[in-house]
Amino acid sequence: MSARLVAAIWSNISDCDETYNYWEPTHYLMYGAGFQTWEYSPVYAIRSYAYLWLHAMPALFYGKLFQSNKVLVFFFLRCLLSFCCTLCEVYFYRGVCKQFGSHVGRLVLVFLLFSTGMFISSTAFLPSTFSMYMTMVSMGAWFLGAAHWVSVASVAASAIVGWPFAGILGIPIAIDILMKKKKILEFLKWVAIFGIGILVPVVYVDSMAYGKIVLAPLNIVLYNVFSQHGPDIYGQEDFSYYIINGCLNFNVVFPLAFVALPLTYFAAYIVDIPISGRTPAWLRLLAMYLWVAIFFLQSHKEERFLFPIYPLIALHGAVSVDCLQKLYCHVVVGWRYRRVQREHSTAAMPYQHYTQSSAWLAILISAAFILLSVSRSLALYKGYHAPLDVYMEMNWLVQDKAVHSLPPGKQVNVCVGKEWYRFPSSFFLPNNDWHLQFIQSEFKGQLPKPYGNSTFVIPSHMNDMNLEEVSRYVSLFSGSISNFLPSRVL
């Protein structure tokens, strides 16, 4: 819990999509002001308001109960996300301990606690983070051998409420239930119950928000997979993007994660012991490889696309370390004991448990992982936390009459140029008298615009091609806006 609270308070907003596609619409739902992206235009409707309300409702309750300022509401919501993540991690840890053993479970716990990837993703307000939570619940339930409905419900929530592509991670669970356990009718029953039970309220909320029948999960699949341009217009990266990103977020564990499956079978062959667990090793480790096979081949790549498998990367890394310990014990320690046996003609082989004789290996890898992860997390905080700190100071400026002498109700404009993407959200503006304004810069893509009177009004000057809309800009010399606070000066 402490590690996740640290992330809630000190982690950055690393993706401008988090600000403009989630924090800003939520701010609009709560306070009646915020930015709208083209994805929330009723013309396209590829984002779900149901997901936003899932977060806005507890934030509204907290704000009304304690009469908190918006910055405190922002951090309350982050702390709430950290609490939810902690519960999911505990459940996942219990499942790993039962399926893979307590030693692998302890390694997973270390990798989850200190991972920079988890530091970034655990409290991010993103559907991929919600899908990460649900992945831990579904996999934890599967590993524990709990009722199948828990896994099915988690996968359904992940795909419908969170991110539809996250349903891929439920394939191994479906294979186990359908093909190995032959519980076809039970599986179909729970799919129908939770599919309809979750989809209907989501469609209802979204349809009320957009003013027409909307199936947002389907719309996002149609746009990303079947549209002529898809997300590639927002940038394309080669295969190395995820490799570099994974090494930064999981350092030594990331390459170990990729060899978990072959290493499991290699260790079982060399050591000549059966692979433990009720489910075949290939099936319980399949999910991460499916995700990698699909997303690594996509042209458009983003860090948040890997969030759903971050717990699985930790699991695979722990499995690889465990296999290396078994191999070390069998090959090196075993050779040493067999030599002693030959030299002293003794039949006894005083073997220690492999976790004892190779403990140094697990400690060495864990220590290197912790050191590199903490260093990376601190570097992110020290190097990129300034926008949050700067915008928080505005809440003090409005109280200092020597600095802010404008009367209440007078509009104050915070102007940004090419650093628009560093804006942490309107939760950091003191009140609705303060407005973010865009001035023209080197950026030539489409910027969001303030919401109109309702969510179902079709906004003008919006497109799904990321074409620049010059109507977004204000002129510093137009005279129509008299009070500017240029963020570059702060």
C-alpha positions as CSV (number, residue, x, y, z in Angstrom):
1,M,0.0,0.0,0.0
2,S,2.8,2.4,0.8
3,A,4.5,1.9,-2.5
4,R,1.2,2.7,-4.3
5,L,0.5,5.8,-2.2
6,V,4.0,7.0,-3.1
7,A,3.1,6.6,-6.8
8,A,-0.2,8.4,-6.2
9,I,1.5,11.4,-4.8
10,W,4.8,11.6,-6.7
11,S,4.3,9.9,-10.1
12,N,3.9,12.1,-13.1
13,I,1.2,12.2,-15.8
14,S,3.3,10.6,-18.5
15,D,0.7,10.6,-21.3
16,C,-1.2,13.6,-22.5
17,D,-4.1,11.3,-23.4
18,E,-4.6,10.8,-19.6
19,T,-5.0,14.5,-19.2
20,Y,-7.2,15.3,-22.2
21,N,-9.2,12.1,-22.6
22,Y,-9.9,11.3,-19.0
23,W,-9.0,14.0,-16.4
24,E,-10.5,16.8,-18.5
25,P,-13.9,15.1,-19.3
26,T,-14.1,14.0,-15.7
27,H,-13.5,17.6,-14.6
28,Y,-16.3,18.7,-17.0
29,L,-18.7,16.1,-15.4
30,M,-17.8,17.4,-11.9
31,Y,-17.4,21.1,-12.4
32,G,-19.0,22.0,-15.7
33,A,-15.8,23.0,-17.5
34,G,-13.1,21.0,-19.3
35,F,-11.6,20.1,-22.6
36,Q,-13.2,17.8,-25.2
37,T,-11.2,15.7,-27.7
38,W,-12.5,14.5,-31.0
39,E,-13.0,11.0,-29.5
40,Y,-15.8,12.4,-27.3
41,S,-17.6,14.0,-30.2
42,P,-20.9,12.2,-30.8
43,V,-19.8,11.9,-34.4
44,Y,-17.1,9.4,-33.4
45,A,-18.0,8.4,-29.8
46,I,-15.1,6.1,-29.2
47,R,-14.6,6.9,-25.5
48,S,-16.9,5.7,-22.7
49,Y,-18.5,8.1,-20.2
50,A,-19.4,5.1,-18.1
51,Y,-15.7,4.6,-17.4
52,L,-15.4,8.3,-16.4
53,W,-18.4,8.2,-14.1
54,L,-16.9,5.1,-12.3
55,H,-14.2,7.6,-11.2
56,A,-16.2,10.8,-11.0
57,M,-18.8,9.4,-8.5
58,P,-16.4,8.8,-5.6
59,A,-14.5,12.0,-6.4
60,L,-17.8,14.0,-6.3
61,F,-18.7,12.3,-3.0
62,Y,-15.3,13.2,-1.5
63,G,-15.5,16.8,-2.8
64,K,-19.0,17.4,-1.4
65,L,-18.2,15.7,1.9
66,F,-15.0,17.6,2.7
67,Q,-15.5,20.7,0.6
68,S,-12.1,20.1,-0.8
69,N,-10.3,22.1,-3.5
70,K,-9.8,20.5,-6.8
71,V,-6.1,19.6,-6.3
72,L,-7.1,17.5,-3.2
73,V,-9.9,15.9,-5.2
74,F,-7.3,15.0,-7.9
75,F,-5.0,13.3,-5.4
76,F,-7.9,11.7,-3.6
77,L,-8.8,9.9,-6.8
78,R,-5.2,8.9,-7.3
79,C,-5.0,7.5,-3.8
80,L,-8.3,5.6,-4.4
81,L,-6.7,4.1,-7.6
82,S,-3.7,3.1,-5.5
83,F,-5.9,1.3,-3.0
84,C,-7.7,-0.6,-5.7
85,C,-4.4,-1.5,-7.3
86,T,-3.1,-2.8,-4.0
87,L,-6.1,-5.1,-3.5
88,C,-5.7,-6.5,-7.0
89,E,-2.0,-7.1,-6.4
90,V,-2.6,-8.9,-3.2
91,Y,-5.2,-11.2,-4.9
92,F,-2.8,-11.8,-7.8
93,Y,0.0,-12.6,-5.3
94,R,-2.1,-15.2,-3.5
95,G,-2.9,-16.8,-6.8
96,V,0.7,-16.9,-7.9
97,C,1.8,-18.5,-4.6
98,K,-0.8,-21.2,-5.0
99,Q,0.0,-22.0,-8.7
100,F,3.7,-21.4,-8.9
101,G,4.8,-21.7,-5.2
102,S,5.7,-19.2,-2.5
103,H,9.2,-18.5,-3.8
104,V,7.9,-17.3,-7.2
105,G,5.2,-15.4,-5.3
106,R,7.8,-13.5,-3.2
107,L,9.8,-12.6,-6.3
108,V,6.6,-11.4,-8.0
109,L,5.9,-9.2,-5.0
110,V,9.4,-7.6,-5.1
111,F,9.1,-7.0,-8.8
112,L,5.7,-5.4,-8.6
113,L,6.5,-3.3,-5.6
114,F,9.6,-1.7,-7.0
115,S,9.0,-1.7,-10.7
116,T,9.1,1.7,-12.4
117,G,6.4,0.3,-14.8
118,M,4.1,-0.2,-11.9
119,F,5.1,3.2,-10.4
120,I,3.8,4.8,-13.6
121,S,0.8,2.6,-14.3
122,S,-0.7,1.8,-10.9
123,T,-2.4,5.2,-10.4
124,A,-2.8,6.3,-14.0
125,F,-6.3,7.4,-14.9
126,L,-6.4,5.2,-18.1
127,P,-8.5,2.3,-19.3
128,S,-5.3,0.3,-19.8
129,T,-4.7,0.7,-16.1
130,F,-8.2,-0.5,-15.3
131,S,-7.5,-3.5,-17.6
132,M,-4.3,-4.1,-15.6
133,Y,-6.3,-4.3,-12.4
134,M,-8.8,-6.7,-14.0
135,T,-6.0,-8.8,-15.4
136,M,-4.6,-9.3,-11.9
137,V,-8.0,-10.3,-10.6
138,S,-8.8,-12.7,-13.5
139,M,-5.4,-14.4,-13.4
140,G,-5.4,-14.5,-9.6
141,A,-8.8,-16.2,-9.5
142,W,-7.7,-18.6,-12.2
143,F,-4.5,-19.5,-10.4
144,L,-6.3,-19.9,-7.1
145,G,-8.8,-22.3,-8.7
146,A,-11.6,-20.0,-7.6
147,A,-15.1,-20.0,-9.1
148,H,-14.9,-19.5,-12.9
149,W,-17.3,-16.6,-12.7
150,V,-14.7,-14.4,-11.0
151,S,-12.3,-14.7,-14.0
152,V,-15.1,-14.3,-16.6
153,A,-16.5,-11.3,-14.8
154,S,-13.0,-9.7,-14.6
155,V,-12.2,-10.2,-18.3
156,A,-15.7,-8.9,-19.3
157,A,-15.2,-5.8,-17.1
158,S,-11.7,-5.3,-18.5
159,A,-12.9,-5.5,-22.1
160,I,-16.2,-3.6,-21.8
161,V,-15.5,-0.9,-19.2
162,G,-11.8,-0.6,-19.8
163,W,-10.1,-1.5,-23.1
164,P,-11.7,-4.0,-25.5
165,F,-8.4,-5.4,-26.7
166,A,-7.7,-6.6,-23.1
167,G,-10.1,-9.4,-23.7
168,I,-7.1,-11.1,-25.4
169,L,-5.7,-11.9,-22.0
170,G,-8.7,-14.0,-21.2
171,I,-8.0,-16.5,-24.0
172,P,-5.9,-18.9,-21.8
173,I,-8.6,-18.9,-19.2
174,A,-11.2,-19.7,-21.8
175,I,-9.1,-22.5,-23.2
176,D,-8.7,-24.0,-19.8
177,I,-12.4,-23.9,-19.0
178,L,-13.6,-25.0,-22.4
179,M,-11.0,-27.5,-23.6
180,K,-9.4,-28.9,-20.5
181,K,-12.2,-28.8,-18.0
182,K,-15.0,-29.2,-20.6
183,K,-17.3,-26.8,-18.8
184,I,-18.8,-25.3,-21.9
185,L,-22.3,-24.6,-20.7
186,E,-21.0,-23.0,-17.5
187,F,-18.6,-20.8,-19.4
188,L,-21.3,-19.7,-21.9
189,K,-23.7,-19.0,-19.0
190,W,-21.2,-16.7,-17.2
191,V,-20.2,-15.0,-20.4
192,A,-23.8,-14.2,-21.2
193,I,-24.6,-13.0,-17.6
194,F,-21.6,-10.8,-17.2
195,G,-21.4,-9.7,-20.9
196,I,-25.0,-8.5,-20.9
197,G,-24.9,-7.4,-17.2
198,I,-21.9,-5.1,-17.8
199,L,-22.6,-4.1,-21.4
200,V,-26.2,-2.9,-20.8
201,P,-25.4,-0.2,-18.2
202,V,-22.3,0.9,-20.1
203,V,-24.4,1.3,-23.3
204,Y,-27.1,3.1,-21.3
205,V,-24.7,5.6,-19.7
206,D,-22.9,6.3,-23.0
207,S,-26.1,6.6,-24.9
208,M,-27.5,9.2,-22.4
209,A,-24.2,11.1,-22.7
210,Y,-24.0,11.1,-26.5
211,G,-27.7,11.5,-27.2
212,K,-27.9,8.4,-29.3
213,I,-27.3,4.6,-29.0
214,V,-23.6,4.1,-28.6
215,L,-21.5,1.0,-28.2
216,A,-18.1,2.6,-27.3
217,P,-16.1,-0.6,-27.1
218,L,-17.2,-1.5,-30.6
219,N,-16.4,2.0,-31.9
220,I,-12.9,1.9,-30.6
221,V,-12.2,-1.5,-32.3
222,L,-13.7,-0.3,-35.6
223,Y,-11.6,2.8,-35.5
224,N,-8.3,1.1,-34.5
225,V,-8.6,-2.0,-36.7
226,F,-11.0,-1.3,-39.6
227,S,-10.6,2.4,-40.4
228,Q,-8.5,3.4,-43.3
229,H,-5.9,5.3,-41.2
230,G,-6.4,4.0,-37.6
231,P,-4.1,5.3,-34.9
232,D,-1.0,5.2,-37.2
233,I,-1.5,9.0,-37.9
234,Y,-0.4,9.6,-34.3
235,G,3.1,8.2,-34.9
236,Q,4.7,4.9,-35.8
237,E,7.6,3.2,-34.1
238,D,9.7,0.2,-34.9
239,F,10.0,-3.0,-32.9
240,S,12.7,-1.5,-30.6
241,Y,10.3,1.0,-29.0
242,Y,8.8,-1.6,-26.6
243,I,12.1,-3.2,-26.0
244,I,13.7,0.1,-24.8
245,N,10.5,1.0,-22.9
246,G,10.4,-2.4,-21.2
247,C,14.0,-2.3,-20.2
248,L,13.5,1.2,-18.7
249,N,10.5,0.1,-16.7
250,F,11.6,-3.5,-15.7
251,N,15.3,-3.4,-16.4
252,V,16.8,-6.9,-15.8
253,V,13.4,-8.5,-15.4
254,F,12.2,-7.6,-18.9
255,P,14.5,-9.9,-20.9
256,L,14.1,-12.6,-18.3
257,A,10.3,-12.4,-18.8
258,F,10.6,-13.4,-22.5
259,V,12.4,-16.6,-21.8
260,A,10.2,-17.8,-19.0
261,L,8.3,-20.4,-21.1
262,P,11.3,-22.1,-22.8
263,L,13.3,-21.8,-19.6
264,T,10.6,-23.6,-17.7
265,Y,10.7,-26.6,-20.0
266,F,14.4,-26.6,-20.3
267,A,14.8,-26.6,-16.5
268,A,12.3,-29.4,-16.2
269,Y,14.2,-31.5,-18.7
270,I,17.6,-30.9,-17.2
271,V,16.6,-31.3,-13.6
272,D,14.2,-34.1,-14.5
273,I,11.3,-33.1,-12.3
274,P,7.7,-32.6,-13.3
275,I,6.4,-29.1,-13.7
276,S,4.3,-28.1,-10.7
277,G,0.8,-26.7,-11.0
278,R,-2.6,-27.9,-12.0
279,T,-2.5,-26.1,-15.3
280,P,0.1,-26.8,-18.1
281,A,3.0,-24.3,-18.0
282,W,2.5,-23.2,-21.6
283,L,-1.2,-22.3,-20.9
284,R,-0.6,-20.4,-17.7
285,L,2.2,-18.4,-19.3
286,L,0.5,-17.9,-22.7
287,A,-1.3,-14.6,-22.1
288,M,1.8,-12.4,-22.1
289,Y,3.1,-14.0,-25.3
290,L,-0.2,-13.4,-27.0
291,W,-0.2,-9.8,-26.1
292,V,3.4,-9.3,-27.2
293,A,2.8,-11.1,-30.5
294,I,-0.1,-8.8,-31.3
295,F,1.0,-5.4,-30.0
296,F,4.7,-5.6,-30.9
297,L,3.8,-5.9,-34.5
298,Q,1.5,-2.9,-34.6
299,S,3.0,0.2,-36.2
300,H,1.5,2.6,-33.6
301,K,3.1,2.0,-30.2
302,E,2.5,3.7,-26.8
303,E,3.8,2.8,-23.4
304,R,0.3,2.5,-21.9
305,F,-0.5,-0.3,-24.4
306,L,1.7,-2.6,-22.3
307,F,0.1,-1.7,-18.9
308,P,-2.3,-4.7,-18.9
309,I,0.6,-7.2,-19.0
310,Y,2.9,-5.4,-16.5
311,P,1.9,-7.9,-13.7
312,L,2.5,-10.8,-16.2
313,I,6.0,-9.4,-16.9
314,A,6.7,-9.5,-13.2
315,L,5.4,-13.1,-13.1
316,H,7.3,-14.3,-16.1
317,G,10.5,-12.7,-14.7
318,A,10.0,-14.4,-11.4
319,V,9.5,-17.8,-13.1
320,S,12.7,-17.3,-15.0
321,V,14.7,-16.5,-11.9
322,D,13.2,-19.6,-10.2
323,C,14.2,-21.7,-13.1
324,L,17.8,-20.3,-13.1
325,Q,18.0,-21.2,-9.4
326,K,16.9,-24.7,-10.1
327,L,19.5,-25.1,-12.9
328,Y,22.2,-23.6,-10.7
329,C,21.4,-26.0,-7.9
330,H,21.2,-29.0,-10.1
331,V,24.2,-28.3,-12.3
332,V,26.7,-26.5,-10.1
333,V,25.8,-27.5,-6.6
334,G,24.8,-31.0,-7.8
335,W,28.2,-31.4,-9.5
336,R,30.0,-30.3,-6.4
337,Y,28.1,-32.8,-4.2
338,R,28.6,-35.6,-6.6
339,R,32.3,-35.0,-6.6
340,V,32.3,-35.1,-2.8
341,Q,30.4,-38.3,-3.0
342,R,32.9,-39.9,-5.3
343,E,35.9,-38.7,-3.3
344,H,34.6,-39.9,0.1
345,S,32.6,-42.9,-1.2
346,T,29.5,-41.9,0.6
347,A,26.0,-42.6,-0.5
348,A,24.5,-39.6,1.2
349,M,24.0,-36.4,-0.8
350,P,23.3,-33.6,1.7
351,Y,21.4,-31.5,-0.8
352,Q,19.9,-28.3,0.4
353,H,16.7,-27.0,-1.0
354,Y,17.4,-25.2,-4.3
355,T,16.1,-21.9,-2.9
356,Q,18.8,-22.1,-0.1
357,S,21.8,-23.0,-2.2
358,S,21.0,-20.5,-4.9
359,A,19.5,-17.8,-2.7
360,W,22.4,-15.5,-3.7
361,L,21.2,-15.5,-7.3
362,A,17.7,-14.4,-6.4
363,I,19.1,-11.7,-4.0
364,L,21.5,-10.5,-6.6
365,I,18.9,-10.1,-9.3
366,S,16.4,-8.6,-6.9
367,A,18.9,-6.1,-5.6
368,A,20.0,-5.0,-9.1
369,F,16.3,-4.7,-10.1
370,I,15.4,-2.6,-7.0
371,L,18.4,-0.3,-7.4
372,L,17.8,0.3,-11.1
373,S,14.0,0.7,-10.6
374,V,14.2,3.1,-7.7
375,S,16.9,5.1,-9.6
376,R,14.6,5.3,-12.7
377,S,11.6,6.3,-10.7
378,L,13.5,9.0,-8.9
379,A,14.9,10.3,-12.2
380,L,11.3,10.5,-13.6
381,Y,10.2,12.4,-10.5
382,K,13.2,14.8,-10.4
383,G,13.2,15.4,-14.2
384,Y,9.5,15.6,-15.1
385,H,7.5,16.5,-12.0
386,A,7.8,20.3,-12.5
387,P,4.5,20.7,-14.4
388,L,2.5,19.3,-11.5
389,D,4.5,21.5,-9.1
390,V,4.1,24.7,-11.2
391,Y,0.4,24.3,-11.7
392,M,-0.2,23.6,-8.0
393,E,1.4,27.0,-7.2
394,M,-1.5,28.7,-9.1
395,N,-3.8,27.7,-6.2
396,W,-1.5,29.8,-3.9
397,L,-1.3,32.6,-6.4
398,V,-5.1,33.2,-6.4
399,Q,-4.9,33.6,-2.6
400,D,-2.1,36.1,-2.7
401,K,-3.6,39.5,-3.3
402,A,-0.2,41.1,-3.9
403,V,0.2,38.8,-6.9
404,H,-3.4,38.1,-8.0
405,S,-5.3,41.4,-7.7
406,L,-8.2,40.7,-10.2
407,P,-11.7,40.6,-8.7
408,P,-13.6,37.4,-8.5
409,G,-15.4,36.5,-11.7
410,K,-12.6,38.1,-13.9
411,Q,-11.3,35.7,-16.5
412,V,-7.7,34.6,-16.2
413,N,-6.1,32.9,-19.1
414,V,-3.2,30.5,-18.8
415,C,-1.5,30.4,-22.2
416,V,0.6,27.5,-23.5
417,G,2.3,26.9,-26.7
418,K,4.1,23.7,-27.7
419,E,4.1,22.6,-24.0
420,W,0.3,22.0,-24.1
421,Y,0.9,18.3,-23.5
422,R,2.4,19.1,-20.0
423,F,-0.8,20.5,-18.7
424,P,-1.8,18.2,-15.8
425,S,-5.6,19.0,-16.1
426,S,-8.1,21.7,-15.0
427,F,-8.0,20.1,-11.5
428,F,-4.9,22.3,-11.0
429,L,-6.6,25.5,-12.0
430,P,-8.0,27.4,-9.0
431,N,-11.5,27.8,-10.2
432,N,-13.6,28.1,-13.4
433,D,-12.5,31.7,-13.8
434,W,-9.1,30.4,-14.9
435,H,-8.9,29.0,-18.4
436,L,-6.2,27.2,-20.4
437,Q,-5.7,28.9,-23.8
438,F,-3.5,27.6,-26.7
439,I,-1.2,29.8,-28.7
440,Q,0.1,28.7,-32.1
441,S,3.5,26.8,-32.0
442,E,5.5,24.2,-33.9
443,F,2.8,21.6,-33.1
444,K,0.6,21.1,-36.1
445,G,-1.8,18.4,-34.9
446,Q,-5.4,18.8,-33.6
447,L,-5.8,20.2,-30.1
448,P,-8.9,19.7,-27.9
449,K,-11.4,22.4,-27.3
450,P,-13.6,23.4,-24.3
451,Y,-16.8,21.5,-23.9
452,G,-20.0,23.1,-25.0
453,N,-23.3,23.1,-23.0
454,S,-23.6,19.3,-23.0
455,T,-21.9,16.1,-23.9
456,F,-24.3,15.3,-26.8
457,V,-23.9,18.5,-28.7
458,I,-21.7,17.9,-31.8
459,P,-18.7,20.3,-31.5
460,S,-17.6,22.2,-34.5
461,H,-14.1,22.0,-36.1
462,M,-13.3,18.5,-35.1
463,N,-11.8,15.7,-37.2
464,D,-10.4,12.2,-36.8
465,M,-7.4,12.7,-39.0
466,N,-5.3,14.8,-36.5
467,L,-5.5,17.8,-38.8
468,E,-4.6,21.1,-37.3
469,E,-7.7,23.3,-36.3
470,V,-6.6,26.9,-36.2
471,S,-9.8,27.8,-34.3
472,R,-8.2,26.5,-31.2
473,Y,-5.6,29.3,-31.0
474,V,-5.8,32.7,-29.4
475,S,-3.6,35.7,-30.2
476,L,-1.6,37.3,-27.6
477,F,-2.0,40.6,-29.5
478,S,-5.7,40.4,-30.3
479,G,-6.8,42.6,-27.4
480,S,-9.8,40.4,-26.9
481,I,-8.3,38.6,-24.0
482,S,-6.8,41.0,-21.4
483,N,-5.3,38.8,-18.7
484,F,-2.7,36.2,-19.6
485,L,-0.6,34.0,-17.5
486,P,2.0,32.5,-19.9
487,S,3.0,29.1,-18.5
488,R,6.4,29.3,-20.0
489,V,7.2,32.1,-17.5
490,L,6.3,30.1,-14.4
